Amino acid sequence: MSHKQRRRTLEERIPGGPDGRRMLWTALVDKTGNGLWAATGALYFTYVTGLTVAEVGILIAVSAGIGVAGSPVAGRLADRMSLNHLLIAMQLLRAAAGLCLLTTDQYVLLIAFSAAGSFGDRATSVLTKLYAARIAGPDRVRYQAVNRTVSNIGFAVGGLAAAAALGVGTTLAYQALVVGNGVASLTAALLIVRCGEAPVPAVRTTKDGGTTGPKEPAGGPWRDRTYLLYTATEALLLLDDAVFKVGLPLWIVHATDAPHGLAPLLMVLNNVMVVGLQIPLARHGATSRAARRLLRPLAAAFGVGAVALSLSTLGGAWGATIALTVAAVALTFAEMLHATASWELSVALAPEQAQGAYLGVHGLANSAQRSLGPLVMTATIAAGPLGWALFGAGLCTVCLAQSRLVRDRLPAPALSVPPTTVSHE
């Protein structure tokens, strides 16, 4: 097979056509910038602007709290105006907010700029998901899997670049990383300019003039009890993120005989598994009913991971290392299974004419997890091995409860998304 043939085959395997591929390049650039800032933010505020640890903590908490509004606000606007224009505006906001950090060491201004960047970040996340739902049609789950794989690669590249710069440790090195993050957002905005306008879902009508699928209640998603309950369960199922970022490192150090260096290695294992397996797994959740069926193996994966963590206090260093590795593998499978199910169900449960508003509300689940996750992890660790057993049992219960919750709400036939028409705005 020639190079051109291989390239054509690869392009055919990526949903969304040329615009979908352009948005994947945007994700790569964007997440590379995120990787630069994620490893730099707290240290920049400490060593360059001279904030205390307490001040940094308050800044991060306040900016994250304000940023929560980005999801519902952007989602609501996306149902009323050009999705591409919104995406460009949010990327420009992030670029400006990041670069403005270089202009001051005044605490109030640093909080304001950080909050603006956080708002843009949460908004961009929801808008990107909505773009994928519209551009990829029935293949949106596969497109999201490719997007997540590309995003992981970008984040890893950014993290490696940040690690190299932080090894230098100078003020100029920190500032260069901030500039790099801002330039990444600006470049992402320029790439989005080249993307076509996302298609708008066509509302399907029945013979009697009604519409199919979920109906939007008066008051939108905030009056939709089923969707709000679904979002609440999502916040709990997203706790695998807190396990890897907070739970595993603290548990390894304080409760097991495993070497402390195992923590970053398990993060690498997680990243490699997601890059290698997320796309193949996505085909098992390509329809709404298939996505719902994934909640049962998801419960099993959470259970295996929790049991392995409970057993990691036994058997010395080698036993702990083996148990922790099993836990990391199981919880990574849980992460990928949940991502696949969530991509499909969060859109399938939303009325076609209000997908933006509903996905904006769904975006609050991740924000809630970021706030509550560290508290849940510290409480779990404080309870010892029994804490992990209860944690796993709780998540298994949530999986089964979510399956029952969405059962009667899924549209039929259970295609990923309805046919779409292209907007000419």
C-alpha positions in Angstrom: 0.0 0.0 0.0 1.4 3.4 -1.0 1.9 6.3 1.4 -1.1 8.1 -0.3 -3.3 5.1 0.1 -2.4 4.7 3.7 -3.1 8.3 4.3 -6.5 8.1 2.6 -7.4 5.0 4.6 -6.5 6.7 7.8 -8.5 9.8 6.9 -11.5 7.6 6.1 -11.3 6.1 9.6 -11.5 9.5 11.3 -15.2 10.7 11.5 -16.2 14.3 10.7 -14.5 14.7 7.4 -11.9 17.5 6.8 -13.4 19.7 9.6 -13.2 16.8 12.0 -9.5 16.3 11.2 -8.8 20.1 11.6 -10.4 20.0 15.0 -8.2 17.1 16.0 -5.2 19.2 15.2 -6.7 22.0 17.2 -7.1 19.6 20.2 -3.4 18.5 19.9 -2.2 22.1 20.0 -4.7 23.1 22.7 -3.8 20.2 25.0 -0.1 20.7 24.5 -0.6 24.2 26.0 -2.7 22.7 28.8 0.2 20.3 29.6 2.6 23.3 29.8 0.3 25.1 32.3 -0.9 22.2 34.4 2.7 21.5 35.4 3.6 25.1 35.9 0.6 27.1 37.3 1.1 26.7 41.1 4.9 27.0 40.8 4.6 30.1 38.7 2.5 31.8 41.3 4.9 30.7 44.0 8.3 31.5 42.5 7.6 34.3 40.0 4.7 36.3 41.5 5.8 35.6 45.1 2.4 34.3 46.5 2.3 32.2 49.6 1.0 28.6 49.6 -2.2 29.8 51.2 -2.7 32.5 48.6 -2.1 30.1 45.8 -4.7 27.7 47.2 -7.2 30.5 47.5 -6.5 31.7 44.0 -6.9 28.3 42.5 -10.1 27.6 44.4 -11.7 31.0 43.5 -10.8 30.8 39.9 -12.0 27.3 39.6 -15.3 28.2 41.3 -15.9 31.1 38.9 -14.8 28.9 36.0 -17.7 26.4 36.8 -20.1 28.9 35.1 -18.3 28.4 31.8 -20.0 25.1 31.1 -23.7 26.1 31.4 -23.2 29.6 30.0 -21.4 28.4 26.9 -23.8 25.5 26.4 -26.8 27.8 26.5 -25.2 30.3 24.0 -24.3 27.5 21.7 -28.0 26.8 21.0 -28.5 30.4 20.0 -25.4 31.4 18.0 -22.5 30.1 15.9 -20.7 27.3 17.7 -17.4 28.1 15.8 -17.5 31.8 16.7 -18.0 30.8 20.4 -15.1 28.4 20.3 -12.9 31.1 18.8 -14.0 33.6 21.4 -13.3 31.3 24.3 -9.8 30.4 22.9 -9.0 34.1 22.5 -10.2 34.7 26.1 -7.9 31.9 27.4 -5.0 33.3 25.4 -5.5 36.8 26.7 -6.1 35.7 30.3 -2.9 33.6 30.3 -0.7 36.2 28.7 -2.1 38.9 31.1 -0.6 36.9 34.0 2.8 38.1 32.9 1.8 41.8 33.3 1.2 41.9 37.1 1.9 40.5 40.5 -1.2 42.1 42.1 -3.2 39.4 43.8 -6.6 40.6 42.8 -5.6 40.9 39.1 -4.0 37.5 39.2 -7.3 36.0 40.5 -9.3 37.9 37.9 -7.1 36.7 35.0 -7.0 33.1 36.3 -10.8 33.1 36.7 -11.2 34.3 33.1 -8.9 31.6 31.9 -10.8 29.0 34.0 -14.1 30.2 32.6 -12.8 29.9 29.0 -11.3 26.4 29.7 -14.6 25.0 31.0 -16.5 26.6 28.2 -14.1 25.3 25.6 -14.5 21.7 26.9 -18.3 21.7 26.5 -18.2 23.5 23.1 -15.6 21.0 21.8 -17.8 18.1 22.8 -20.8 19.7 21.2 -18.9 20.3 18.0 -17.9 16.6 18.0 -21.6 15.6 18.5 -22.6 17.7 15.5 -19.7 17.2 13.1 -19.3 13.4 13.5 -23.0 12.4 13.2 -23.6 8.7 14.1 -19.8 8.3 14.7 -19.6 10.8 17.5 -18.4 8.3 20.1 -15.6 7.1 17.8 -14.6 10.7 17.0 -14.5 11.5 20.8 -12.3 8.5 21.3 -9.8 9.7 18.6 -10.0 13.2 20.1 -9.3 11.9 23.6 -6.3 10.0 22.3 -4.9 13.0 20.5 -5.5 15.1 23.6 -3.6 12.7 25.8 -0.7 12.8 23.4 -0.8 16.6 23.4 -0.9 16.8 27.2 2.0 14.4 27.5 4.1 16.5 25.0 3.3 19.7 27.0 4.1 18.0 30.3 7.5 16.8 29.0 8.3 20.3 27.7 7.3 21.8 31.0 9.5 19.3 32.9 12.5 20.2 30.8 11.9 24.0 31.3 11.3 23.5 35.1 14.6 21.8 35.3 16.2 25.1 34.4 14.1 26.8 37.1 14.6 30.4 36.1 12.0 33.1 36.0 12.4 33.3 32.3 11.8 29.6 31.9 8.5 29.9 33.9 7.5 32.9 31.8 8.3 31.0 28.6 5.9 28.3 29.6 3.1 30.8 30.3 3.7 32.3 26.9 3.7 28.9 25.3 0.3 28.2 26.8 -1.1 31.5 25.6 0.3 30.9 22.1 -1.2 27.4 22.0 -4.7 28.9 22.7 -4.2 31.6 20.1 -3.1 29.0 17.6 -6.1 26.9 18.4 -8.4 29.9 17.7 -6.7 30.4 14.3 -7.1 26.7 13.4 -10.8 26.8 14.3 -11.2 29.7 11.8 -10.4 27.1 9.1 -13.1 24.7 10.3 -16.5 24.7 8.7 -19.6 25.6 10.7 -20.8 22.7 12.8 -24.0 21.1 11.4 -27.2 21.8 13.4 -29.2 18.7 14.4 -32.4 18.4 12.4 -35.4 17.9 14.8 -37.3 14.8 13.7 -41.0 15.1 13.6 -43.6 12.4 13.9 -46.7 11.9 11.7 -48.9 13.9 14.1 -46.5 16.8 14.1 -44.7 16.0 17.3 -41.0 15.4 17.8 -39.1 12.3 18.7 -36.6 11.8 21.5 -36.4 13.6 24.9 -38.6 16.6 25.2 -37.2 19.8 26.8 -39.2 20.7 29.9 -40.1 24.3 30.7 -37.0 25.8 32.3 -34.7 23.7 30.2 -32.2 21.3 31.8 -32.5 22.9 35.2 -36.1 21.5 35.5 -35.2 18.1 33.9 -35.0 15.9 37.0 -33.8 12.9 35.1 -30.9 14.8 33.5 -29.9 16.5 36.7 -29.8 13.1 38.5 -27.8 11.7 35.6 -25.3 14.6 36.0 -25.1 14.0 39.7 -24.2 10.3 39.1 -21.7 11.4 36.5 -19.8 13.5 39.1 -19.4 10.4 41.2 -18.3 8.2 38.3 -15.6 10.8 37.3 -13.9 10.2 40.6 -11.4 7.9 38.9 -9.6 11.1 38.0 -9.2 12.0 41.7 -7.9 8.4 42.4 -5.0 8.8 40.0 -4.2 12.4 40.9 -4.7 12.3 44.6 -5.7 8.9 45.9 -3.0 6.6 44.5 0.0 8.9 45.3 -1.1 9.4 48.9 -2.0 5.8 49.4 1.3 4.6 48.1 3.3 6.9 50.3 1.3 6.6 53.5 -0.3 3.1 53.6 1.8 0.6 51.5 5.4 -0.7 51.2 5.5 0.0 47.5 8.3 2.4 46.3 7.3 6.0 46.1 8.4 6.2 42.5 5.6 3.8 41.5 3.1 6.7 41.6 4.3 8.5 38.5 4.9 5.2 36.7 1.2 4.3 37.2 0.2 7.7 35.7 2.3 6.8 32.7 0.7 3.4 32.5 -2.7 5.1 32.6 -1.8 7.5 29.8 -0.3 4.8 27.6 -3.4 2.6 28.0 -5.8 5.4 27.1 -3.8 6.3 24.0 -3.6 2.6 22.9 -7.1 1.4 23.9 -9.6 4.2 23.9 -10.4 4.1 20.2 -10.9 0.2 20.1 -13.1 0.4 23.1 -15.3 3.1 21.7 -16.9 0.8 19.2 -18.6 -1.0 22.1 -20.6 2.2 22.9 -21.5 3.4 19.5 -25.3 3.5 20.2 -27.3 4.6 23.2 -28.3 1.1 24.2 -24.7 -0.2 23.8 -23.5 2.7 25.9 -25.9 1.9 28.7 -24.7 -1.8 28.6 -21.2 -0.6 29.3 -22.3 0.5 32.8 -22.2 -3.1 34.0 -18.5 -3.8 33.1 -17.8 -0.4 34.4 -19.1 -1.4 37.8 -17.0 -4.5 37.6 -13.8 -2.5 36.8 -14.4 -0.1 39.7 -14.9 -3.1 42.0 -11.7 -4.9 40.9 -9.7 -1.6 41.3 -11.1 -1.0 44.8 -10.4 -4.5 46.0 -6.9 -4.4 44.6 -6.3 -1.1 46.5 -7.6 -2.7 49.7 -5.2 -5.6 49.3 -2.2 -3.5 48.5 -1.3 -3.2 52.2 -0.5 -6.9 52.3 2.5 -8.8 51.0 5.4 -6.3 51.3 6.8 -4.2 48.6 6.4 -6.7 45.7 2.8 -7.6 46.8 1.9 -3.9 47.1 3.4 -3.1 43.7 1.5 -5.9 42.0 -1.8 -5.0 43.7 -1.4 -1.3 42.9 -0.6 -2.1 39.2 -3.7 -4.3 39.0 -5.7 -1.4 40.5 -4.3 1.1 38.1 -5.1 -1.2 35.1 -8.7 -1.8 36.3 -9.3 1.9 37.1 -7.9 2.9 33.7 -10.4 0.5 32.0 -13.1 2.1 34.2 -12.0 5.5 33.0 -12.2 4.5 29.3 -15.5 2.7 29.7 -17.1 5.6 31.5 -15.8 8.1 28.9 -17.3 6.0 26.1 -20.7 5.7 27.8 -20.7 9.3 29.0 -20.0 10.7 25.5 -23.1 8.9 24.1 -25.6 9.1 27.0 -25.0 12.8 27.8 -26.1 13.7 24.3 -28.7 11.0 23.8 -30.6 12.1 26.9 -30.7 15.7 25.7 -33.5 17.1 23.5 -32.2 17.7 20.0 -33.1 21.4 20.0 -31.2 22.1 23.3 -28.1 19.9 23.2 -25.9 22.9 24.0 -27.8 23.8 27.2 -27.9 20.2 28.4 -24.2 19.5 27.7 -23.4 22.7 29.6 -25.2 21.3 32.6 -23.4 18.0 32.1 -20.1 19.8 32.2 -20.8 20.7 35.8 -20.2 17.1 36.7 -16.5 17.4 36.0 -16.3 20.7 37.9 -18.0 19.1 40.9 -15.6 16.1 40.8 -12.6 18.5 40.8 -13.8 20.1 43.9 -15.1 17.1 45.8 -12.6 14.5 44.6 -9.7 15.4 46.8 -12.0 15.4 49.9 -13.4 12.0 49.0 -9.9 10.6 48.5 -8.6 11.9 51.8 -11.7 10.4 53.6 -11.2 7.1 51.8 -7.6 6.9 52.7 -8.2 7.8 56.3 -10.6 4.8 56.6 -7.9 2.4 55.4 -8.5 -0.7 53.3 -12.2 -0.7 54.4 -12.4 2.8 52.9 -11.4 1.5 49.4 -13.9 -1.4 49.7 -16.7 1.1 50.5 -15.6 3.4 47.8 -15.7 0.6 45.2 -19.1 -0.6 46.5 -20.5 2.9 46.2 -19.4 3.4 42.6 -20.7 0.0 41.6 -24.1 1.0 43.1 -24.0 4.3 41.2 -23.3 2.5 37.9 -26.4 0.3 38.4 -28.5 3.2 39.5 -27.5 5.2 36.4 -28.3 2.3 34.2 -31.8 2.1 35.7 -32.2 5.9 35.6 -31.5 6.3 31.8 -33.3 3.0 30.7 -36.6 4.5 29.8 -35.3 7.9 28.6 -33.1 6.7 25.7 -34.4 7.5 22.2 -35.6 4.7 19.9 -34.2 3.7 17.4 -31.0 4.1 19.4 -28.8 5.7 16.8 -26.0 7.8 18.1 -27.4 11.0 16.7 -30.2 11.9 14.3 -29.6 13.0 10.8 -28.1 16.5 10.6 -28.5 19.4 8.3 -25.7 21.8 7.6 -26.1 25.4 8.8 -25.2 28.1 6.3 -24.8 30.9 8.9 
